[in-house]
Amino acid sequence: MKSYALVLLVVLLAACVSLPVTAKVTAVTSGPQTIVKADTVNITGTDAANGTMALWIVGRNYFNLLTTAPDKKGNFIFTIKPDETNRFSTGQYAFIIQDPGADRNFEITPLLWSDGIRVADQGKVLTNLGDKSSFKADIGPVAGAILNASSLSGTDDIFTPYYFSVEDPSVRFNRANPSNGMKLPDQTTGESILITGTTNMGPENDLTVEIRNATDRTLVTSRSIPVEEGTNTNQWTYSLDAPGLAAGEYNVTVGQQKYTTIGESSARLTILEYRIAGSPTIPVLPELPVATGDFYSLILPLIISFAALIIIGIIMIVSLRK
């Protein structure tokens, strides 16, 4: 009886040792479930107990396989840098974490052949994914074919998929009116200026704000501002201290450029001349020109009258002396 119990205990312990252990994974992307081209993606994990981890990345026109070795505590990280994410196409991408299981060996592997990508179990082809150029924006069927391979008997590899939407970078103004040519609310001279907006780009980025004269495109001011993390979408804020801008029409452009990816947006801003509320506007009357002919017609009779009075006065003086 004791020997039977001992055998049962050994079997149970062996079963526990062979059970696959799944690591805990956290993905840090541009935003919730979103990756913006030319942004950094970090996928970190803990509790990796089976050695080297693999990451399959599949998306529209894209395939890649990365591996990393966890540290002694089971922590690991996959970093996809901006020069790589800039190669992504818009659409859905699957990031599939592969744990080798208790045997610490990858049974399921990709085979990169000249005519396409195969999924193999210890070298035996299971399915043909086709060439990556055939991968569509909906990557579900391709990801499903990879995940189905892990369900086969005889393999303890653990596959955990994560799905993200890849987007081009974009910038939006909070109060610009699209129906009026992206017009921002008018502001006044002598006052500070505050312009806010949103972006799908991650907090790792800086945006450049340029304000130009709308008439001749002359650069008035330029400055870099950070992207601030938001709950559902990330934010940006631009401020210009008083006295702000002189009266006139301006174009405000906000954006950034990394590699060959450009994401920017522009809006119009009108600065009005400051006036005290209720103060009347005093019109300035133009000077009236004085015509030369009119001047002499008015002054000549006065000269003649003055001369006549002098003559009469002289005659009276002479008469009195006689």
Order of alpha helices (4+ residues) and beta strands (2+ residues): alpha-beta-beta-beta-beta-beta-beta-alpha-beta-beta-beta-beta-alpha-beta-beta-beta-beta-beta-beta-beta-beta-beta-alpha
